[in-house]
Amino acid sequence: MALITFSGGINDATRVQRWEDQSWHVHQRDQFFGTGPGGLAKMDDPNAVVNMKSDFSKKGGYQMTETLMDQFTGEGVINDEVLEDQEEAPDFHALTWTISQLRNAGRTAGKETEQQINQNLPAEIRRGLGEWMPEKRDEHIFDAIALNPTKIFYVNDRAGTGTVVATDLMTLNDWVRAQTYAKSSADPKLPPIKISKINQKTVYRYVVVMHDHVSYDLKVNDPTYQQAARESQVRGAQNQLITGALLDWQGMALFDHDNCTIFAGWGTGADVSGAESYLMGRQAVIVGLGGYRYENRKSFVRIVEKRFDYQNQYGYAIGIIKGEAKATFNSKDFSIVAYRSARTAV
């Protein structure tokens, strides 16, 4: 008896092979320094962790200089003492940042190539570049935060990365120390973010961001964190600024993100995994935006779709004119404290 089959080389050419209509895309996290509701970046708002400035969308230029004036610190005069010729002259410090263009694009080989696959290749290109742009913008802000920190703490007061040991893991008490330093003895003190008024009392917060491996250590190893997480109620969900925080605790909103800097090779034996975490106040980073807002879109991102070779090839480009700078005046970080710790390399 003969059975009709379509496998193992028999009638193989007539077998039907199907392909999914849409490609999978590698997972990426939401933009951490987003500008939407609850975002930590705000347009032309000095009360945000990231102040996104639109100056260059209104006038030409490539470079901006910011100025910080020191405080008046003198004793002044009392009674009828003569003030003339006793005036005080605070110092002024400058920060200069620049903007430049960032672009990327995808382009098909032609209509025949598009015909060969089941996916909509132009749509896949658009989707992929739409994911690429916010990811790059986020990365560049984190790069600015991590650049040459001037206010640095080490867990257990280690002298440097070469002396860190594997048990120097981050705890909530370390963050309390950083916060106390930020608002009391830092030079200059870090300005906290004003987020709301409750019963006529202004509420302030600092923002903490750490790598996922560091937050893992908090969750697994720190009993203070575990108790605080159990006893916390709303955890800031009623407050737009700190929506999505791990914990709203002691005047700090704690977050984690894998764009924070991690290291290998710390310790005397170069065998300790390390990480750098950050406590931030307002205007920790400036992001300058150039170009112009595009038609009917609240965005500075430029999108161009184009056909090449007599309409045979499809191209899609995305770009922005921007620049990031950590607020640093007189060689001192204005609104960031870096905290270095060991981490569990998950």
C-alpha positions as CSV (number, residue, x, y, z in Angstrom):
1,M,0.0,0.0,0.0
2,A,1.3,3.5,-0.9
3,L,0.5,6.5,1.2
4,I,0.7,10.1,-0.1
5,T,3.2,12.1,2.0
6,F,4.8,15.5,1.7
7,S,7.9,15.0,3.8
8,G,11.4,13.6,3.8
9,G,12.1,14.7,0.2
10,I,8.9,13.2,-1.2
11,N,6.7,15.8,-2.8
12,D,8.7,18.3,-0.7
13,A,8.5,21.1,-3.2
14,T,4.7,21.3,-2.7
15,R,4.8,21.8,1.0
16,V,3.6,25.2,2.3
17,Q,5.8,27.1,4.6
18,R,4.4,30.1,6.4
19,W,6.1,33.2,7.9
20,E,4.9,35.4,10.6
21,D,3.6,38.8,9.3
22,Q,5.6,40.9,11.9
23,S,9.1,40.5,13.1
24,W,9.9,40.3,16.8
25,H,11.9,43.2,18.3
26,V,14.3,42.9,21.2
27,H,12.8,44.2,24.4
28,Q,13.9,47.6,25.6
29,R,12.8,49.4,28.7
30,D,10.7,52.5,28.6
31,Q,12.6,55.8,28.3
32,F,13.7,56.6,31.9
33,F,14.1,60.3,31.3
34,G,10.8,60.7,29.5
35,T,8.9,63.9,29.1
36,G,5.4,62.5,29.6
37,P,3.3,62.7,32.7
38,G,5.4,61.6,35.6
39,G,8.6,62.0,33.5
40,L,11.8,63.2,35.0
41,A,12.6,65.4,32.1
42,K,10.6,68.6,31.5
43,M,10.7,71.2,28.8
44,D,12.1,74.5,29.9
45,D,11.5,73.6,33.6
46,P,14.3,74.2,36.1
47,N,12.3,72.1,38.7
48,A,13.1,68.9,36.8
49,V,15.9,66.5,37.1
50,V,16.6,67.0,33.4
51,N,15.9,70.5,32.1
52,M,15.3,70.3,28.4
53,K,15.9,73.7,26.9
54,S,14.4,74.8,23.6
55,D,16.5,77.9,23.1
56,F,18.1,76.7,19.9
57,S,14.7,75.9,18.4
58,K,14.0,79.7,18.5
59,K,17.3,81.1,17.4
60,G,20.4,79.8,15.7
61,G,23.6,78.7,17.4
62,Y,25.5,75.6,18.4
63,Q,26.8,76.5,21.9
64,M,25.3,77.9,25.1
65,T,27.0,79.2,28.2
66,E,25.1,79.0,31.6
67,T,26.1,81.1,34.5
68,L,26.0,80.3,38.2
69,M,26.3,83.1,40.8
70,D,27.7,82.2,44.2
71,Q,25.8,83.1,47.3
72,F,26.3,86.3,49.3
73,T,28.1,85.0,52.4
74,G,29.4,88.1,54.2
75,E,28.2,89.3,57.6
76,G,26.8,92.6,56.3
77,V,26.8,95.7,58.5
78,I,24.6,96.5,61.5
79,N,23.2,99.6,63.1
80,D,24.6,102.7,61.5
81,E,27.8,101.2,60.3
82,V,28.8,102.5,56.9
83,L,27.9,100.1,54.1
84,E,29.6,102.1,51.3
85,D,32.9,100.5,50.2
86,Q,31.9,97.4,52.2
87,E,30.0,95.8,49.3
88,E,30.3,92.1,48.6
89,A,31.1,90.6,45.2
90,P,30.1,87.0,44.7
91,D,32.0,84.9,42.1
92,F,30.3,83.8,38.9
93,H,31.0,80.5,37.2
94,A,30.3,79.3,33.7
95,L,29.1,76.0,32.1
96,T,29.2,75.7,28.3
97,W,27.4,73.0,26.4
98,T,27.0,72.3,22.7
99,I,24.4,70.7,20.4
100,S,25.0,68.5,17.4
101,Q,22.9,66.4,15.0
102,L,22.2,62.7,15.6
103,R,20.7,60.6,12.8
104,N,20.1,57.0,11.7
105,A,18.3,55.4,8.8
106,G,17.3,52.2,7.2
107,R,16.9,51.5,3.4
108,T,15.6,48.5,1.4
109,A,17.5,47.0,-1.5
110,G,14.4,47.3,-3.7
111,K,10.9,46.1,-4.5
112,E,12.1,42.7,-5.3
113,T,13.6,42.3,-1.9
114,E,10.4,43.6,-0.3
115,Q,8.5,41.0,-2.3
116,Q,10.6,38.1,-1.1
117,I,9.4,38.3,2.5
118,N,6.0,38.3,4.2
119,Q,6.9,41.2,6.6
120,N,6.2,44.8,5.7
121,L,9.8,45.8,5.6
122,P,9.3,49.6,5.5
123,A,7.0,49.3,8.6
124,E,9.7,47.2,10.4
125,I,12.3,49.9,9.6
126,R,10.1,52.7,10.9
127,R,9.3,50.7,14.1
128,G,13.0,49.8,14.7
129,L,14.2,53.4,14.4
130,G,11.3,54.6,16.5
131,E,12.6,52.4,19.3
132,W,16.3,53.4,18.6
133,M,15.8,57.2,19.1
134,P,14.5,57.3,22.6
135,E,16.9,54.6,23.7
136,K,19.9,56.7,22.4
137,R,18.6,59.8,24.0
138,D,18.3,58.1,27.3
139,E,21.7,56.6,27.0
140,H,23.3,59.9,26.3
141,I,21.7,61.5,29.4
142,F,23.0,58.7,31.6
143,D,26.5,59.2,29.9
144,A,26.4,62.9,31.0
145,I,25.4,61.9,34.6
146,A,28.3,59.5,34.9
147,L,30.9,61.8,33.4
148,N,33.7,62.6,35.9
149,P,31.7,62.8,39.1
150,T,33.0,65.3,41.7
151,K,30.9,64.3,44.7
152,I,31.6,60.6,45.4
153,F,30.8,58.2,48.3
154,Y,31.8,54.6,48.7
155,V,29.9,52.0,50.7
156,N,31.8,51.4,54.0
157,D,34.0,54.5,53.2
158,R,36.4,52.6,50.9
159,A,39.3,54.6,49.6
160,G,38.7,53.8,46.0
161,T,37.6,51.1,43.6
162,G,40.7,49.1,44.3
163,T,39.8,48.6,47.9
164,V,36.1,47.6,47.4
165,V,35.2,44.1,48.6
166,A,32.3,41.9,47.5
167,T,30.3,42.6,50.7
168,D,30.2,46.4,50.2
169,L,26.6,46.2,48.9
170,M,24.3,49.2,48.8
171,T,21.8,49.7,51.7
172,L,19.0,52.2,52.4
173,N,21.2,53.7,55.1
174,D,23.8,54.6,52.5
175,W,21.2,56.6,50.7
176,V,20.2,58.4,53.9
177,R,23.8,59.4,54.3
178,A,23.9,60.7,50.7
179,Q,20.7,62.6,51.1
180,T,21.9,64.2,54.4
181,Y,25.1,65.2,52.7
182,A,23.3,66.6,49.7
183,K,21.1,68.9,51.7
184,S,23.5,69.9,54.5
185,S,27.2,69.8,53.8
186,A,27.7,69.4,50.0
187,D,29.3,72.3,48.2
188,P,27.1,73.5,46.7
189,K,24.1,71.9,48.3
190,L,21.9,69.9,46.0
191,P,18.6,71.6,45.3
192,P,15.7,69.1,45.8
193,I,12.7,68.9,43.4
194,K,9.5,70.6,44.6
195,I,6.7,68.2,43.8
196,S,3.6,69.3,45.6
197,K,2.0,71.2,48.4
198,I,0.2,69.2,51.1
199,N,-1.8,71.3,53.7
200,Q,0.2,74.3,52.6
201,K,3.4,72.5,53.2
202,T,5.8,72.2,50.3
203,V,7.0,68.6,49.6
204,Y,10.5,68.0,48.2
205,R,12.2,64.9,46.9
206,Y,15.6,63.8,45.6
207,V,15.7,61.2,42.9
208,V,17.9,58.1,43.3
209,V,18.7,55.8,40.3
210,M,20.7,52.6,40.6
211,H,21.5,49.7,38.4
212,D,19.1,46.7,38.6
213,H,21.9,44.6,40.2
214,V,22.1,47.2,43.0
215,S,18.4,47.3,43.6
216,Y,18.5,43.5,43.6
217,D,21.0,43.7,46.5
218,L,18.7,46.1,48.4
219,K,15.7,43.8,47.9
220,V,17.5,40.6,48.8
221,N,20.1,41.6,51.4
222,D,18.9,44.8,53.2
223,P,16.4,44.2,56.0
224,T,15.7,47.9,56.3
225,Y,14.6,48.0,52.6
226,Q,12.5,44.9,53.1
227,Q,10.7,46.3,56.1
228,A,10.2,49.7,54.4
229,A,8.7,48.0,51.3
230,R,6.3,45.9,53.5
231,E,5.1,48.9,55.4
232,S,4.9,51.4,52.6
233,Q,1.4,52.2,51.5
234,V,0.9,54.0,48.2
235,R,4.6,54.3,47.4
236,G,4.1,57.6,45.6
237,A,1.6,56.4,43.1
238,Q,-0.5,59.5,43.9
239,N,2.4,61.7,42.9
240,Q,3.1,62.1,39.2
241,L,6.8,62.8,39.7
242,I,7.6,59.5,41.5
243,T,5.1,57.2,39.7
244,G,6.9,53.9,39.2
245,A,9.5,54.3,41.9
246,L,10.7,51.3,43.8
247,L,10.2,53.2,47.1
248,D,9.3,56.7,48.2
249,W,11.3,56.9,51.4
250,Q,12.8,59.5,53.7
251,G,12.5,62.3,51.0
252,M,13.9,60.2,48.2
253,A,12.2,58.5,45.2
254,L,14.2,55.3,44.4
255,F,14.4,53.9,40.9
256,D,16.5,51.3,39.0
257,H,17.6,51.2,35.4
258,D,20.2,49.2,33.5
259,N,21.7,52.3,31.9
260,C,23.5,53.1,35.2
261,T,27.2,52.4,35.0
262,I,28.5,49.0,36.1
263,F,32.1,47.7,36.3
264,A,34.1,44.6,36.6
265,G,37.6,44.2,38.1
266,W,37.3,46.2,41.3
267,G,39.0,45.1,44.5
268,T,42.6,44.1,45.3
269,G,42.2,41.0,43.3
270,A,40.3,42.7,40.4
271,D,37.5,40.2,41.0
272,V,34.7,42.4,42.5
273,S,31.7,43.6,40.4
274,G,31.0,47.2,41.0
275,A,28.4,49.8,40.2
276,E,27.9,53.6,40.4
277,S,24.5,54.9,41.5
278,Y,23.2,58.5,41.7
279,L,21.3,60.8,43.9
280,M,20.0,63.8,42.0
281,G,18.2,67.0,42.6
282,R,16.8,69.5,40.1
283,Q,18.7,70.5,37.0
284,A,21.2,67.7,37.3
285,V,21.4,67.6,33.6
286,I,20.7,70.1,30.8
287,V,19.5,68.8,27.4
288,G,19.6,71.4,24.7
289,L,17.3,70.9,21.7
290,G,17.8,72.5,18.3
291,G,15.9,72.6,15.1
292,Y,12.2,73.3,15.1
293,R,9.1,71.6,16.3
294,Y,7.6,69.7,13.4
295,E,4.1,70.1,12.1
296,N,1.4,69.3,14.6
297,R,3.8,67.2,16.7
298,K,5.2,68.0,20.1
299,S,8.6,66.7,19.1
300,F,12.0,67.9,18.0
301,V,12.6,64.6,16.2
302,R,12.8,64.9,12.4
303,I,11.5,62.1,10.3
304,V,12.1,61.7,6.6
305,E,10.7,59.1,4.3
306,K,12.2,58.9,0.8
307,R,12.2,56.8,-2.4
308,F,15.4,56.1,-4.3
309,D,16.2,54.6,-7.7
310,Y,13.0,55.5,-9.6
311,Q,10.8,54.7,-6.5
312,N,12.3,51.2,-6.3
313,Q,14.1,51.6,-2.9
314,Y,12.4,52.8,0.3
315,G,14.3,54.8,3.0
316,Y,13.4,56.0,6.4
317,A,15.5,58.4,8.4
318,I,15.2,59.8,11.9
319,G,17.2,62.6,13.5
320,I,17.5,65.2,16.2
321,I,19.7,68.2,17.0
322,K,20.6,68.0,20.7
323,G,23.2,68.0,23.4
324,E,23.6,66.9,27.0
325,A,25.6,68.4,29.8
326,K,25.8,67.6,33.5
327,A,25.4,70.8,35.5
328,T,29.0,71.4,36.7
329,F,30.2,74.8,37.8
330,N,33.7,75.6,39.1
331,S,34.6,71.9,38.8
332,K,31.8,70.9,41.2
333,D,28.7,68.9,40.3
334,F,25.7,71.1,41.0
335,S,23.0,68.5,41.6
336,I,24.4,64.9,41.6
337,V,26.0,62.7,44.2
338,A,27.6,59.4,42.9
339,Y,27.6,56.4,45.2
340,R,29.9,53.4,44.4
341,S,29.3,50.0,45.7
342,A,29.9,46.3,45.0
343,R,27.0,44.5,43.3
344,T,25.8,41.0,42.8
345,A,26.4,40.2,39.1
346,V,23.0,38.7,38.3
